[in-house]
Amino acid sequence: MAKVRITQVRSIIGVTKRQRTTLQTLGLRRIRQTVELEATSSVLGAIRKVDHLVQVVEL
């Protein structure tokens, strides 16, 4: 599987509770925090839900 590097670039202030939970599921807690995850279908779906808050780079 390919990997993706996900970086939170926007604040969670003003977003819905569901989007906050999705960011926590991805392992993101603060702005400019970066995680590397396997590009599974569940991870890609979660990224789509919060794509306006994160930056994604395929590795």
N, C-alpha and C positions, 0 to 999 in steps of 0.2 A: 504494500500500500504506500501511497505517497503521503508526505507529511505537509502540514500547513503551519505557518507561524502567524499567530493572531495577536494583535496589539490593540489594547483599548485606547482610543484616541479622544473620546468624548465622555463627559460626565454622565452619571446616571440620575442626576437631579432632574426631576420632571418626567422621567420615563415610567412606564407602567410596571407594576410589581412582577408581571410575567417576564418582562424584558430583563429586570434585575436578576430574577431567578435564572434565566438563561445565561447571563454573563457569569454568574456564580458556578453554574454547571460547566461552563467552558474553563473555569479556573481563574477568572479575571476578577480582581478586587479593586484596582485603582488605575487611574490614568497612566499611560505609558508602561503598564505591566505587559509582559510578553510571555506567551506560552506556545509550545510546539506540540501539536497533536496529530494523530493519524487522521487522514482524510476519509473517515467513514461516512456513510450516508447520514447517520444521526448527527455527527459533528457538523457536516455541511448544512444540514437543515437548521441547526441552531445558529450557525453563522448567518444564514439568510434572514433569520428573525431579528437579528441585531446588527445588520450590515451598516446601518447609519452610525453606529457607535464604535466600530472596530475597523482595523486595517488588516487585510489578509494577504500573505505572501506565500505562494506555493514553493515548496522546497524540492 
